[in-house]
Amino acid sequence: MCGRAYETYTDEELEARYLNEKAKRNPLGLKPNYNMAPTQLSPIVLEQNGKRNISLFRWGLVPFWAKDVKSAAKYSLINAKGEEILEKRSYKDCFMKRRCIVPLSGFIEWKRETEKVKRPFAIHLKDEPIMSVAGVWEHWESKETEEIVDSFSIITTSANSFMNKIHNRMPVILSKKDEDAWLDPDNKKPESLLKLLVPCASKLLAAHEISTLINYPKNNRPEVLEAVAAD
């Protein structure tokens, strides 16, 4: 499960990474988020009408059948298991029609030492400042209040050998060569899409243990990501 992440890039860095020179720029006014938690807003990259754009969506997918956002929250749809995504009615249509990339600087996972002790680790790519995490998104509108929520889930897969030392699951991190195929709304071949939902190579990742300050979303400052000395 991926329930915490961080995003320390700027608007300019994000646009340079995902938009071509001709694409319309629409700066989001991003500020570093050192402790991103579910229900918070995050940039996602999506393709609509043949154009790629970047928008702010809520982390924690509100399914189309939800009566309200509050009732949807109890399902905790922050992660979608890649191997089950076509079996879940919350995700099946999204997977076929509404895929996205969630650009992360890194994500947080906890290594369980004992029943009561879990040590947090920050995981990131060794040689790239932004990882392209596979996601799905949904547009939800209340029939009663006309409230609109655009939201997303991060897709997870089984851990590679590197991550397995920390946790048995990890986000799907797309390679650059697979990003276009993932975002293409005309790509409706489930077999080819499912082949992308695999763990990245262990050699691409690095990790360091961080303070338990990360356990509380209110602690949103650079020091929560600083390495702590191993016991």
VENRAUR-V161589 format. One record per pair of residues at least 24 apart in sequence whose ideal C-beta (glycine too) atoms are under 6 Angstrom apart, sorted by the first residue. I is the first residue (numbers start at 0). J is the second residue. Records with the same first field share a line. If there is no record, write none. Layout:
I: J  J
//
This chain:
0: 78  168
1: 78  106  153  155  170
3: 36  107
4: 35  103  106
5: 33  35  104  105
6: 32  35  104
7: 31  104
8: 129
16: 129
17: 44
27: 55
33: 219  220  221  223  224
34: 213  216  218  219  223
36: 216
37: 77
42: 102
43: 99  101  151
44: 100
45: 99
46: 182  184
56: 136  149  150  151
57: 148  150
59: 150
60: 137  150  151  152
61: 139  148  150
62: 89
68: 148
76: 152
78: 153  155
79: 152  154
80: 155
81: 154  156  171  196
90: 135
93: 135  137
94: 135
95: 187
97: 135  136
98: 135  181
99: 134  136  151
100: 131
101: 132  134  153
102: 129
103: 130  132
106: 170
107: 213
108: 165  166
110: 165
118: 208
119: 209  213
120: 165  206  208
121: 207  209  224
122: 206
123: 205
124: 203
125: 205
130: 172
131: 173  178
132: 170  172
133: 171  173
156: 196  197  198
159: 198  201
160: 201
161: 201  204
171: 196
172: 199
//
